[in-house]
Amino acid sequence: MNASRPDTAPTAPDLPFEKALEQLEEIVRRLERGDVPLDESVAIYERGEMLKRHCEHLLKRAEARIQRITLGPDGRAEGTAPLDVE
């Protein structure tokens, strides 16, 4: 069986963001084709939901690590502050 199948794929916590996204995109392609049996469709949909949550978690962690450079009155860098992404 191939790596995009839910019964052989590694669990999401073991996957880096890029691999999880790649698997998620493959699941979407397979479901959009519409040639997957119903039971398998449900299984890969559930795997896709798990991968989506994993990707969202990794993105939130990355956003929390991003900081912006703060400038002093003279225009020189004086420190960092959390990046407000909202």
MOPAC internal coordinates of N, CA, C and O (Angstrom, degrees):
PM7 1SCF
backbone

  N    0.0000 0     0.00 0     0.00 0    0    0    0
  C    1.4576 1     0.00 0     0.00 0    1    0    0
  C    1.5190 1   109.36 1     0.00 0    2    1    0
  O    1.2310 1   120.00 1   -24.53 1    3    2    1
  N    1.3371 1   117.61 1   155.47 1    3    2    1
  C    1.4622 1   118.45 1  -176.41 1    5    3    2
  C    1.5173 1   111.96 1   -92.46 1    6    5    3
  O    1.2310 1   120.77 1   -11.24 1    7    6    5
  N    1.3414 1   116.13 1   168.76 1    7    6    5
  C    1.4646 1   121.72 1  -172.49 1    9    7    6
  C    1.5150 1   113.15 1   -69.44 1   10    9    7
  O    1.2310 1   118.92 1   165.03 1   11   10    9
  N    1.3413 1   119.66 1   -14.97 1   11   10    9
  C    1.4554 1   119.90 1  -179.36 1   13   11   10
  C    1.5238 1   111.44 1   -86.77 1   14   13   11
  O    1.2310 1   119.85 1   176.08 1   15   14   13
  N    1.3201 1   117.90 1    -3.92 1   15   14   13
  C    1.4581 1   122.13 1   178.93 1   17   15   14
  C    1.5218 1   108.64 1   -79.26 1   18   17   15
  O    1.2310 1   119.78 1   -42.18 1   19   18   17
  N    1.3398 1   118.03 1   137.82 1   19   18   17
  C    1.4554 1   120.40 1  -176.20 1   21   19   18
  C    1.5190 1   114.38 1   -63.77 1   22   21   19
  O    1.2310 1   119.43 1   153.80 1   23   22   21
  N    1.3404 1   118.70 1   -26.20 1   23   22   21
  C    1.4483 1   119.75 1  -176.65 1   25   23   22
  C    1.5235 1   113.47 1   -80.77 1   26   25   23
  O    1.2310 1   119.40 1   169.93 1   27   26   25
  N    1.3262 1   118.75 1   -10.07 1   27   26   25
  C    1.4556 1   120.80 1   179.99 1   29   27   26
  C    1.5237 1   112.59 1  -123.01 1   30   29   27
  O    1.2310 1   119.87 1   171.77 1   31   30   29
  N    1.3106 1   117.85 1    -8.23 1   31   30   29
  C    1.4589 1   121.35 1  -176.14 1   33   31   30
  C    1.5249 1   110.36 1   -75.60 1   34   33   31
  O    1.2310 1   120.31 1   -34.11 1   35   34   33
  N    1.3418 1   117.01 1   145.89 1   35   34   33
  C    1.4618 1   119.35 1   176.38 1   37   35   34
  C    1.5249 1   109.92 1   -64.53 1   38   37   35
  O    1.2310 1   121.00 1   -22.23 1   39   38   37
  N    1.3159 1   115.70 1   157.77 1   39   38   37
  C    1.4585 1   119.11 1   177.46 1   41   39   38
  C    1.5244 1   109.48 1   -68.23 1   42   41   39
  O    1.2310 1   120.47 1   -27.37 1   43   42   41
  N    1.3148 1   116.70 1   152.63 1   43   42   41
  C    1.4660 1   121.55 1  -175.31 1   45   43   42
  C    1.5336 1   113.31 1   -57.06 1   46   45   43
  O    1.2310 1   118.35 1   137.62 1   47   46   45
  N    1.3344 1   120.74 1   -42.38 1   47   46   45
  C    1.4701 1   118.55 1  -178.88 1   49   47   46
  C    1.5249 1   113.78 1   -58.76 1   50   49   47
  O    1.2310 1   120.37 1   158.92 1   51   50   49
  N    1.3221 1   116.90 1   -21.08 1   51   50   49
  C    1.4603 1   120.75 1   179.11 1   53   51   50
  C    1.5270 1   112.95 1   -84.43 1   54   53   51
  O    1.2310 1   120.12 1   170.88 1   55   54   53
  N    1.3296 1   117.38 1    -9.12 1   55   54   53
  C    1.4619 1   121.04 1  -172.99 1   57   55   54
  C    1.5224 1   112.21 1   -98.42 1   58   57   55
  O    1.2310 1   120.43 1   -44.62 1   59   58   57
  N    1.3217 1   116.78 1   135.38 1   59   58   57
  C    1.4630 1   118.83 1   169.73 1   61   59   58
  C    1.5336 1   108.52 1   -70.68 1   62   61   59
  O    1.2310 1   120.71 1   -18.03 1   63   62   61
  N    1.3140 1   116.26 1   161.97 1   63   62   61
  C    1.4612 1   121.93 1  -176.07 1   65   63   62
  C    1.5249 1   112.32 1   -52.28 1   66   65   63
  O    1.2310 1   120.09 1   132.82 1   67   66   65
  N    1.3246 1   117.43 1   -47.18 1   67   66   65
  C    1.4648 1   121.10 1  -174.73 1   69   67   66
  C    1.5201 1   111.73 1   -62.01 1   70   69   67
  O    1.2310 1   120.13 1   138.75 1   71   70   69
  N    1.3366 1   117.35 1   -41.25 1   71   70   69
  C    1.4674 1   121.07 1   179.41 1   73   71   70
  C    1.5230 1   110.61 1   -68.58 1   74   73   71
  O    1.2310 1   120.44 1   137.89 1   75   74   73
  N    1.3310 1   116.77 1   -42.11 1   75   74   73
  C    1.4643 1   120.33 1   179.14 1   77   75   74
  C    1.5253 1   110.43 1   -62.15 1   78   77   75
  O    1.2310 1   120.42 1   137.30 1   79   78   77
  N    1.3257 1   116.79 1   -42.70 1   79   78   77
  C    1.4634 1   120.83 1   178.85 1   81   79   78
  C    1.5227 1   110.85 1   -65.18 1   82   81   79
  O    1.2310 1   120.34 1   139.61 1   83   82   81
  N    1.3087 1   116.95 1   -40.39 1   83   82   81
  C    1.4666 1   121.73 1   178.22 1   85   83   82
  C    1.5321 1   110.29 1   -60.73 1   86   85   83
  O    1.2310 1   120.38 1   135.41 1   87   86   85
  N    1.3194 1   116.87 1   -44.59 1   87   86   85
  C    1.4658 1   120.14 1   178.45 1   89   87   86
  C    1.5182 1   111.30 1   -65.98 1   90   89   87
  O    1.2310 1   120.64 1   140.27 1   91   90   89
  N    1.3157 1   116.38 1   -39.73 1   91   90   89
  C    1.4643 1   120.55 1   178.52 1   93   91   90
  C    1.5298 1   110.80 1   -62.26 1   94   93   91
  O    1.2310 1   120.50 1   136.37 1   95   94   93
  N    1.3241 1   116.64 1   -43.63 1   95   94   93
  C    1.4688 1   120.46 1   178.05 1   97   95   94
  C    1.5280 1   111.20 1   -62.29 1   98   97   95
  O    1.2310 1   119.87 1   141.04 1   99   98   97
  N    1.3249 1   117.85 1   -38.96 1   99   98   97
  C    1.4649 1   121.25 1   177.94 1  101   99   98
  C    1.5280 1   110.81 1   -64.74 1  102  101   99
  O    1.2310 1   120.46 1   139.75 1  103  102  101
  N    1.3100 1   116.73 1   -40.25 1  103  102  101
  C    1.4684 1   120.35 1   177.41 1  105  103  102
  C    1.5224 1   110.17 1   -61.62 1  106  105  103
  O    1.2310 1   120.29 1   134.80 1  107  106  105
  N    1.3165 1   117.05 1   -45.20 1  107  106  105
  C    1.4636 1   120.89 1   178.87 1  109  107  106
  C    1.5255 1   110.51 1   -59.88 1  110  109  107
  O    1.2310 1   120.13 1   135.24 1  111  110  109
  N    1.3363 1   117.35 1   -44.76 1  111  110  109
  C    1.4691 1   120.68 1   178.44 1  113  111  110
  C    1.5258 1   111.33 1   -58.81 1  114  113  111
  O    1.2310 1   120.84 1   134.23 1  115  114  113
  N    1.3188 1   116.00 1   -45.77 1  115  114  113
  C    1.4707 1   119.89 1  -178.47 1  117  115  114
  C    1.5211 1   111.16 1   -64.03 1  118  117  115
  O    1.2310 1   120.27 1   136.98 1  119  118  117
  N    1.3401 1   117.09 1   -43.02 1  119  118  117
  C    1.4587 1   119.89 1   179.72 1  121  119  118
  C    1.5234 1   111.59 1   -67.76 1  122  121  119
  O    1.2310 1   120.21 1   142.11 1  123  122  121
  N    1.3354 1   117.21 1   -37.89 1  123  122  121
  C    1.4669 1   120.14 1   178.89 1  125  123  122
  C    1.5220 1   112.51 1   -66.71 1  126  125  123
  O    1.2310 1   120.12 1   147.89 1  127  126  125
  N    1.3308 1   117.38 1   -32.11 1  127  126  125
  C    1.4676 1   120.44 1   177.55 1  129  127  126
  C    1.5211 1   110.86 1   -63.13 1  130  129  127
  O    1.2310 1   120.78 1   146.73 1  131  130  129
  N    1.3103 1   116.11 1   -33.27 1  131  130  129
  C    1.4541 1   120.59 1   176.90 1  133  131  130
  C    1.5161 1   115.26 1    77.32 1  134  133  131
  O    1.2310 1   119.60 1  -166.89 1  135  134  133
  N    1.3195 1   118.36 1    13.11 1  135  134  133
  C    1.4639 1   120.29 1  -178.08 1  137  135  134
  C    1.5292 1   112.74 1  -105.68 1  138  137  135
  O    1.2310 1   120.49 1  -160.86 1  139  138  137
  N    1.3304 1   116.66 1    19.14 1  139  138  137
  C    1.4605 1   121.63 1  -179.51 1  141  139  138
  C    1.5336 1   107.64 1   -98.71 1  142  141  139
  O    1.2310 1   119.53 1   -46.91 1  143  142  141
  N    1.3394 1   118.50 1   133.09 1  143  142  141
  C    1.4696 1   120.88 1   177.64 1  145  143  142
  C    1.5341 1   111.12 1   -57.12 1  146  145  143
  O    1.2310 1   120.64 1   -26.67 1  147  146  145
  N    1.3115 1   116.39 1   153.33 1  147  146  145
  C    1.4637 1   122.03 1  -174.41 1  149  147  146
  C    1.5279 1   112.79 1   -54.89 1  150  149  147
  O    1.2310 1   119.64 1   130.22 1  151  150  149
  N    1.3219 1   118.29 1   -49.78 1  151  150  149
  C    1.4727 1   120.22 1  -178.68 1  153  151  150
  C    1.5208 1   111.45 1   -59.21 1  154  153  151
  O    1.2310 1   120.79 1   137.74 1  155  154  153
  N    1.3219 1   116.10 1   -42.26 1  155  154  153
  C    1.4576 1   119.79 1   179.28 1  157  155  154
  C    1.5237 1   110.69 1   -69.24 1  158  157  155
  O    1.2310 1   120.33 1   143.61 1  159  158  157
  N    1.3262 1   116.98 1   -36.39 1  159  158  157
  C    1.4711 1   120.63 1   177.46 1  161  159  158
  C    1.5194 1   110.86 1   -59.12 1  162  161  159
  O    1.2310 1   120.88 1   135.52 1  163  162  161
  N    1.3244 1   115.93 1   -44.48 1  163  162  161
  C    1.4674 1   120.22 1   179.54 1  165  163  162
  C    1.5275 1   110.09 1   -63.49 1  166  165  163
  O    1.2310 1   120.48 1   135.92 1  167  166  165
  N    1.3201 1   116.68 1   -44.08 1  167  166  165
  C    1.4688 1   120.70 1  -179.05 1  169  167  166
  C    1.5216 1   111.70 1   -63.58 1  170  169  167
  O    1.2310 1   120.22 1   134.52 1  171  170  169
  N    1.3288 1   117.18 1   -45.48 1  171  170  169
  C    1.4667 1   117.84 1  -178.48 1  173  171  170
  C    1.5267 1   111.37 1   -73.94 1  174  173  171
  O    1.2310 1   119.85 1   151.67 1  175  174  173
  N    1.3443 1   117.90 1   -28.33 1  175  174  173
  C    1.4620 1   120.51 1   173.96 1  177  175  174
  C    1.5336 1   109.52 1   -62.64 1  178  177  175
  O    1.2310 1   120.47 1   134.80 1  179  178  177
  N    1.3420 1   116.70 1   -45.20 1  179  178  177
  C    1.4624 1   120.28 1   178.50 1  181  179  178
  C    1.5183 1   110.95 1   -62.03 1  182  181  179
  O    1.2310 1   120.28 1   139.05 1  183  182  181
  N    1.3279 1   117.07 1   -40.95 1  183  182  181
  C    1.4736 1   120.96 1   176.56 1  185  183  182
  C    1.5284 1   109.35 1   -61.85 1  186  185  183
  O    1.2310 1   120.60 1   138.75 1  187  186  185
  N    1.3358 1   116.45 1   -41.25 1  187  186  185
  C    1.4620 1   120.57 1   178.40 1  189  187  186
  C    1.5200 1   112.48 1   -61.46 1  190  189  187
  O    1.2310 1   120.59 1   139.13 1  191  190  189
  N    1.3233 1   116.48 1   -40.87 1  191  190  189
  C    1.4692 1   120.12 1   177.37 1  193  191  190
  C    1.5276 1   110.76 1   -61.57 1  194  193  191
  O    1.2310 1   120.62 1   137.13 1  195  194  193
  N    1.3340 1   116.42 1   -42.87 1  195  194  193
  C    1.4619 1   120.41 1   178.83 1  197  195  194
  C    1.5299 1   110.38 1   -63.91 1  198  197  195
  O    1.2310 1   120.51 1   136.79 1  199  198  197
  N    1.3413 1   116.63 1   -43.21 1  199  198  197
  C    1.4668 1   120.18 1   179.15 1  201  199  198
  C    1.5259 1   111.18 1   -64.39 1  202  201  199
  O    1.2310 1   120.23 1   141.75 1  203  202  201
  N    1.3198 1   117.16 1   -38.25 1  203  202  201
  C    1.4712 1   121.41 1   178.12 1  205  203  202
  C    1.5281 1   110.24 1   -61.37 1  206  205  203
  O    1.2310 1   120.57 1   132.46 1  207  206  205
  N    1.3319 1   116.52 1   -47.54 1  207  206  205
  C    1.4725 1   119.81 1   178.57 1  209  207  206
  C    1.5268 1   111.05 1   -61.58 1  210  209  207
  O    1.2310 1   120.55 1   139.91 1  211  210  209
  N    1.3301 1   116.56 1   -40.09 1  211  210  209
  C    1.4700 1   121.03 1   179.23 1  213  211  210
  C    1.5333 1   110.55 1   -62.90 1  214  213  211
  O    1.2310 1   120.49 1   134.27 1  215  214  213
  N    1.3325 1   116.67 1   -45.73 1  215  214  213
  C    1.4746 1   120.51 1   178.69 1  217  215  214
  C    1.5259 1   110.95 1   -61.97 1  218  217  215
  O    1.2310 1   120.42 1   136.72 1  219  218  217
  N    1.3358 1   116.81 1   -43.28 1  219  218  217
  C    1.4651 1   120.07 1   178.20 1  221  219  218
  C    1.5209 1   111.14 1   -60.80 1  222  221  219
  O    1.2310 1   120.42 1   138.31 1  223  222  221
  N    1.3277 1   116.81 1   -41.69 1  223  222  221
  C    1.4647 1   121.12 1   178.46 1  225  223  222
  C    1.5337 1   110.94 1   -61.87 1  226  225  223
  O    1.2310 1   120.60 1   134.10 1  227  226  225
  N    1.3278 1   116.45 1   -45.90 1  227  226  225
  C    1.4716 1   119.92 1   179.82 1  229  227  226
  C    1.5237 1   111.44 1   -64.28 1  230  229  227
  O    1.2310 1   120.05 1   142.07 1  231  230  229
  N    1.3290 1   117.51 1   -37.93 1  231  230  229
  C    1.4745 1   120.41 1   177.81 1  233  231  230
  C    1.5201 1   111.29 1   -65.41 1  234  233  231
  O    1.2310 1   120.41 1   138.59 1  235  234  233
  N    1.3339 1   116.82 1   -41.41 1  235  234  233
  C    1.4740 1   119.48 1   178.65 1  237  235  234
  C    1.5228 1   111.08 1   -64.11 1  238  237  235
  O    1.2310 1   120.63 1   140.79 1  239  238  237
  N    1.3363 1   116.41 1   -39.21 1  239  238  237
  C    1.4676 1   119.44 1   176.50 1  241  239  238
  C    1.5235 1   111.04 1   -63.38 1  242  241  239
  O    1.2310 1   120.42 1   138.87 1  243  242  241
  N    1.3258 1   116.79 1   -41.13 1  243  242  241
  C    1.4657 1   120.27 1   179.68 1  245  243  242
  C    1.5226 1   110.25 1   -65.64 1  246  245  243
  O    1.2310 1   120.22 1   137.23 1  247  246  245
  N    1.3336 1   117.18 1   -42.77 1  247  246  245
  C    1.4694 1   120.30 1   178.75 1  249  247  246
  C    1.5238 1   111.07 1   -60.32 1  250  249  247
  O    1.2310 1   120.47 1   141.66 1  251  250  249
  N    1.3300 1   116.71 1   -38.34 1  251  250  249
  C    1.4636 1   120.21 1  -179.52 1  253  251  250
  C    1.5250 1   111.62 1   -65.88 1  254  253  251
  O    1.2310 1   120.10 1   155.45 1  255  254  253
  N    1.3150 1   117.42 1   -24.55 1  255  254  253
  C    1.4644 1   121.21 1  -179.31 1  257  255  254
  C    1.5223 1   112.80 1   -86.86 1  258  257  255
  O    1.2310 1   120.41 1   162.77 1  259  258  257
  N    1.3201 1   116.82 1   -17.23 1  259  258  257
  C    1.4671 1   120.25 1  -177.95 1  261  259  258
  C    1.5276 1   108.77 1   -77.26 1  262  261  259
  O    1.2310 1   121.23 1   -46.27 1  263  262  261
  N    1.2907 1   115.25 1   133.73 1  263  262  261
  C    1.4539 1   120.46 1   178.90 1  265  263  262
  C    1.5294 1   109.09 1  -127.72 1  266  265  263
  O    1.2310 1   121.54 1   -24.13 1  267  266  265
  N    1.3000 1   114.66 1   155.87 1  267  266  265
  C    1.4674 1   118.43 1   175.24 1  269  267  266
  C    1.5256 1   108.97 1  -106.85 1  270  269  267
  O    1.2310 1   121.50 1   -28.93 1  271  270  269
  N    1.2928 1   114.74 1   151.07 1  271  270  269
  C    1.4672 1   120.30 1   179.27 1  273  271  270
  C    1.5179 1   107.98 1   -82.37 1  274  273  271
  O    1.2310 1   120.65 1   -48.82 1  275  274  273
  N    1.3350 1   116.37 1   131.18 1  275  274  273
  C    1.4585 1   120.20 1   176.38 1  277  275  274
  C    1.5216 1   108.88 1   -96.92 1  278  277  275
  O    1.2310 1   121.45 1   -37.34 1  279  278  277
  N    1.3008 1   114.82 1   142.66 1  279  278  277
  C    1.4633 1   121.01 1  -178.54 1  281  279  278
  C    1.5167 1   110.34 1  -108.80 1  282  281  279
  O    1.2310 1   121.27 1   -36.88 1  283  282  281
  N    1.3245 1   115.17 1   143.12 1  283  282  281
  C    1.4545 1   121.30 1   175.50 1  285  283  282
  C    1.5220 1   110.00 1   -81.27 1  286  285  283
  O    1.2310 1   120.22 1    -2.08 1  287  286  285
  N    1.3302 1   117.18 1   177.92 1  287  286  285
  C    1.4633 1   121.86 1  -179.29 1  289  287  286
  C    1.5368 1   112.64 1   -59.73 1  290  289  287
  O    1.2310 1   120.63 1   154.86 1  291  290  289
  N    1.3157 1   116.41 1   -25.14 1  291  290  289
  C    1.4642 1   119.60 1  -179.60 1  293  291  290
  C    1.5304 1   112.45 1   -88.48 1  294  293  291
  O    1.2310 1   120.31 1  -178.08 1  295  294  293
  N    1.3358 1   117.02 1     1.92 1  295  294  293
  C    1.4543 1   120.18 1   178.45 1  297  295  294
  C    1.5160 1   114.59 1    87.11 1  298  297  295
  O    1.2310 1   120.36 1  -179.93 1  299  298  297
  N    1.2925 1   116.91 1     0.07 1  299  298  297
  C    1.4678 1   120.60 1   178.68 1  301  299  298
  C    1.5303 1   110.41 1   -89.52 1  302  301  299
  O    1.2310 1   121.48 1   -30.14 1  303  302  301
  N    1.3241 1   114.77 1   149.86 1  303  302  301
  C    1.4608 1   119.46 1   177.78 1  305  303  302
  C    1.5163 1   109.24 1   -63.16 1  306  305  303
  O    1.2310 1   121.60 1   -47.02 1  307  306  305
  N    1.3519 1   114.54 1   132.98 1  307  306  305
  C    1.4592 1   116.98 1   179.80 1  309  307  306
  C    1.5225 1   112.64 1  -126.22 1  310  309  307
  O    1.2310 1   119.87 1   173.65 1  311  310  309
  N    1.3134 1   117.84 1    -6.35 1  311  310  309
  C    1.4595 1   119.57 1   177.94 1  313  311  310
  C    1.5106 1   110.88 1   169.11 1  314  313  311
  O    1.2310 1   121.34 1    13.49 1  315  314  313
  N    1.3041 1   115.05 1  -166.51 1  315  314  313
  C    1.4557 1   120.55 1   178.40 1  317  315  314
  C    1.5143 1   109.41 1  -130.60 1  318  317  315
  O    1.2310 1   121.15 1   -21.56 1  319  318  317
  N    1.3287 1   115.40 1   158.44 1  319  318  317
  C    1.4627 1   123.12 1   176.58 1  321  319  318
  C    1.5197 1   107.20 1  -143.59 1  322  321  319
  O    1.2310 1   120.28 1   -23.45 1  323  322  321
  N    1.3350 1   117.08 1   156.55 1  323  322  321
  C    1.4665 1   118.59 1   177.83 1  325  323  322
  C    1.5240 1   110.86 1   -58.53 1  326  325  323
  O    1.2310 1   120.93 1   -36.90 1  327  326  325
  N    1.2944 1   115.82 1   143.10 1  327  326  325
  C    1.4581 1   121.81 1   178.37 1  329  327  326
  C    1.5041 1   108.89 1   -79.98 1  330  329  327
  O    1.2310 1   120.08 1   -55.24 1  331  330  329
  N    1.3257 1   117.45 1   124.76 1  331  330  329
  C    1.4610 1   122.64 1   176.96 1  333  331  330
  C    1.5205 1   107.59 1   -88.21 1  334  333  331
  O    1.2310 1   120.53 1   -76.30 1  335  334  333
  N    1.3409 1   116.59 1   103.70 1  335  334  333
  C    1.4510 1   120.53 1  -175.16 1  337  335  334
  C    1.5219 1   113.28 1   -92.29 1  338  337  335
  O    1.2310 1   119.70 1   178.27 1  339  338  337
  N    1.3045 1   118.18 1    -1.73 1  339  338  337
  C    1.4612 1   120.37 1  -179.08 1  341  339  338
  C    1.4925 1   112.65 1   -98.88 1  342  341  339
  O    1.2310 1   120.10 1   180.00 1  343  342  341

